[in-house]
Amino acid sequence: MKYVKNVTKIGKLGKFNNVILVSKSPRRNELLKNICDFESISTDIDERKIEELAYEKYKDRDLLEKLALVCCEISKSKILPLELKENTLYISSDTIVINDGKILNKPKDYDEALDMLTSYLGKVHKVVTSVCLKSKNYEEIFYTFSNVKFSEKTDKNIQLLKDYIDEGTVYDKAGAYGIQDLNPVLIEYIEGDLNTIIGLPVSEINKRISDK
């Protein structure tokens, strides 16, 4: 598919009785409920260090691919500290926002959030979500991406963004927004999977794990 890129596939996913989502994100948990029962856990990893190592590893790739593969390395690293159980599928994911060739992480404060959000106005930016599916004898990593076009830069739209920041929900979100929470006036169009932007491409995951 146009908005899906396969990265690695090792082994074959056999039958599994349990699914573990390696994320405590409420958004990812809500999305995964649509396709399976699961337990959610979290692991503590140094994402900044993983980013640095991955940047060096993929430094010769083109920009989008490089940043997407950095995202994939983070997804995989979330599972690595775990002792894998038999007949269990582990799912981890990471989402990044790319604008003007840079990864935009979670904003540190109000000013950084406003800078991020206003930088999208009148332009297209990309949201990439990577997924790692792993069991004892299987590993599959892929990423999906979507293009998001924000409405033009006007005083009204800037005020809408300020009002959104004031709600206080931006600080745990990559790129300072959750598309499901934004005033729809701010979004001109989306190309690709909406759930990629929210944080977990469940339709694509379902294709890969169903009938196992």
C-alpha positions in Angstrom: 0.0 0.0 0.0 1.1 3.6 -0.7 1.3 4.6 3.0 2.7 1.3 4.4 6.4 0.4 4.3 7.8 -3.0 5.4 11.1 -3.0 7.2 11.9 -6.5 8.5 10.2 -9.8 8.8 12.0 -12.7 10.6 10.3 -16.1 11.1 6.6 -16.8 11.0 3.8 -15.8 13.4 2.3 -18.9 14.7 -0.7 -19.4 16.9 -0.8 -17.2 20.0 -3.1 -17.2 23.0 -2.2 -13.8 24.5 -1.4 -10.3 23.2 0.6 -7.8 25.2 0.6 -4.1 24.1 3.8 -2.5 25.2 2.3 0.9 25.8 0.2 2.6 28.4 -1.0 5.2 25.9 -4.8 5.5 26.4 -5.2 6.2 22.6 -3.3 3.0 21.6 -5.2 1.0 24.1 -8.6 2.2 22.8 -7.6 1.5 19.2 -6.3 -2.0 19.9 -9.5 -3.0 21.7 -11.1 -2.9 18.2 -9.3 -6.0 17.1 -8.3 -8.2 20.1 -8.2 -8.7 23.8 -4.8 -7.8 25.4 -2.9 -6.8 28.4 -0.9 -3.5 28.4 2.4 -3.0 30.1 5.2 -0.4 29.7 9.0 -0.6 29.7 11.5 2.1 30.6 14.0 2.9 27.8 16.2 5.8 26.9 14.5 7.0 23.7 17.0 9.8 23.2 20.0 7.5 23.2 18.2 5.1 20.9 17.5 8.0 18.5 21.1 9.1 18.5 22.3 5.6 17.7 19.7 5.1 15.0 20.5 8.4 13.4 24.1 7.3 12.9 23.0 3.8 11.7 20.7 5.2 9.0 22.6 8.5 8.2 22.9 7.7 4.5 19.2 7.0 3.9 16.9 9.7 2.5 15.2 11.9 5.1 11.8 10.4 5.4 13.1 6.8 5.4 15.8 7.7 8.0 13.4 9.3 10.4 10.9 6.5 10.0 13.6 3.9 10.7 14.6 5.8 13.8 11.0 5.5 14.9 11.1 1.8 14.1 14.2 1.3 16.3 12.4 2.9 19.2 9.4 0.6 18.7 11.6 -2.5 18.7 13.6 -1.3 21.8 10.4 -1.1 23.9 10.1 -4.9 23.7 13.8 -5.8 24.1 13.9 -5.6 27.9 11.1 -8.2 28.2 11.4 -11.9 28.7 9.2 -13.2 26.0 6.5 -15.7 27.0 5.4 -18.7 24.9 2.3 -18.3 22.7 2.3 -14.6 23.3 2.3 -11.8 20.7 3.9 -8.5 21.8 3.0 -5.3 20.0 4.9 -2.0 20.4 4.6 1.3 18.6 6.0 4.7 18.3 4.7 7.9 16.6 6.7 10.9 15.3 5.7 14.1 13.6 8.0 15.4 10.9 7.8 19.0 9.8 10.4 20.9 7.8 12.7 17.9 7.9 12.7 17.6 11.7 11.2 15.3 14.3 8.9 17.2 16.6 8.7 15.4 20.0 6.4 16.2 23.0 6.6 20.0 23.8 8.3 21.0 26.9 6.2 24.1 27.6 3.5 26.4 26.2 5.8 28.4 23.9 7.3 25.3 22.3 3.8 23.8 21.8 2.6 27.1 20.2 5.7 27.2 17.9 5.0 23.6 16.8 1.4 24.0 16.2 1.7 27.3 14.3 4.5 25.9 12.2 1.9 23.5 10.6 -0.5 26.2 9.5 -0.8 26.4 5.7 1.5 23.4 5.1 1.6 19.7 4.9 3.5 17.7 7.5 3.9 13.9 8.0 3.0 11.7 10.9 4.8 8.3 11.0 3.8 5.4 13.3 6.1 2.4 13.5 5.0 -1.0 14.7 6.9 -4.0 16.0 5.1 -7.4 16.2 7.2 -9.9 18.1 7.0 -13.4 19.6 9.6 -15.9 20.5 10.2 -17.0 16.9 8.9 -14.1 14.9 9.6 -10.4 14.4 7.9 -8.1 12.0 8.5 -4.3 11.8 6.7 -1.9 9.5 5.7 1.7 9.5 2.8 3.7 8.1 2.6 7.4 7.4 0.0 10.0 6.7 0.1 13.5 5.3 -1.7 16.2 7.2 -2.5 19.6 5.8 -3.4 22.3 8.3 -5.6 25.3 7.4 -4.0 28.6 6.5 -2.3 30.9 9.0 -4.9 33.4 10.2 -5.5 35.2 13.5 -8.6 33.1 14.1 -6.7 29.8 13.6 -3.8 30.9 15.8 -6.4 31.7 18.5 -8.0 28.2 18.1 -4.5 26.7 18.6 -4.0 28.8 21.7 -7.3 27.7 23.1 -6.4 24.1 22.4 -3.1 24.4 24.3 -4.9 25.9 27.2 -6.9 22.7 27.5 -3.6 21.2 28.8 -3.6 18.0 26.7 -0.7 18.8 24.3 2.2 17.9 26.6 2.0 14.2 26.3 1.7 14.1 22.5 4.3 14.0 19.8 4.1 17.2 17.7 1.9 18.8 20.4 -1.5 17.6 19.2 -3.9 14.7 19.0 -5.9 15.0 15.8 -9.0 13.6 17.4 -9.0 16.5 19.8 -8.4 19.4 17.4 -11.1 21.8 16.2 -11.9 20.3 12.7 -11.7 23.8 11.2 -7.9 23.5 11.6 -7.5 20.4 9.4 -7.8 21.0 5.6 -7.2 17.4 4.6 -5.5 14.1 5.5 -3.9 11.6 3.2 -3.4 8.1 4.6 -4.7 6.3 7.7 -6.3 8.5 10.5 -5.2 5.9 13.1 -1.6 6.3 12.1 -2.0 9.9 13.3 -3.7 8.9 16.5 -1.0 6.4 17.2 -1.7 2.8 16.1 -2.6 1.6 12.6 -4.9 -1.1 13.8 -6.3 -2.0 10.3 -2.7 -2.8 9.1 -2.0 -4.8 12.3 -5.2 -6.7 12.0 -4.2 -7.8 8.4 -0.9 -9.2 9.7 -2.2 -11.1 12.8 -5.6 -12.3 11.9 -6.3 -15.9 11.3 -3.2 -17.0 13.2 
